[in-house]
């Protein structure tokens, strides 16, 4: 059985558009056009990851049941960093196969191990 959605009124559509515009104008906001199914999935994950990771970092070293001990946080912080750099490396590799230029963010290109990888290529 399929669920039918209620059609939005013109006022509801306008309110949604105004909210999106206001969000896009916020500092550090990014507006992207998604071109692939994989990109859509990754964007959905990233949106949630960004919120969760920020809360996670704030709770490191706090006492109480919501606090996260440093010994538990350290490996997860390292793993998150590694995933970001691996994704950048994958993007660069795919771009190379297509003879496209990949512009790594400054945070990636200034990583000490990244400089070694670039020199080896």
WOQUIBEL-V802624 format. One line per field, one symbol per residue. psi: psi as a letter, one per 20 degrees, with the letter a starting at -180 (. if undefined). burial: # if it has 24 or more other C-alpha atoms within 12 Angstrom, else .. Layout:
psi: ???
burial: ???
This chain:
psi: pqppqppqrhggggggghggggghiqpjqppqppirgghgghgggggggggghggghhipiqrrhiqoqhhhhghhgggggggghhgggggggghghjkqppnqqhhgijpghhhhghhi.
burial: .......................................................##...........................#..##..#...........#...#.............
